[in-house]
Amino acid sequence: MEIVRMSCCGSTWVGADRAHCCRRFAGCGAVFDDAPLFDTHRPRGTCVDPRTLDLAQTKNGIWLRPLDLAG
């Protein structure tokens, strides 16, 4: 199994399926577990604070659904 490390805008994460909200394109720099979570945090093309969306952040800074942490 190959571990894919990604980095951009000062953020680093593991996994090619993650969704990064790039600061270079007026984003917040956050990294989300998947594209649907990314879309949820930008409902009108503007970033919403992930903490207000009942998401949990891993120790590596990736935002995900709280039930994913129970896993």
CORHUQUI-V226219 format. One record per backbone hydrogen bond with DSSP energy under -1.0 kcal/mol. NH is the residue of the N-H (numbers start at 1). CO is the residue of the C=O. Records with the same first field share a line. If there is no record, write none. Layout:
NH: CO / CO
This chain:
6: 13
8: 11
11: 8
13: 6
15: 4
18: 15
19: 32
21: 30
22: 20
25: 22
26: 23
27: 22
29: 21
32: 19
33: 63
38: 34
39: 35
40: 36
41: 37
42: 39
45: 42
48: 41
52: 49
53: 50
55: 50
56: 64
58: 62
61: 58
63: 31
64: 56
68: 65
69: 66
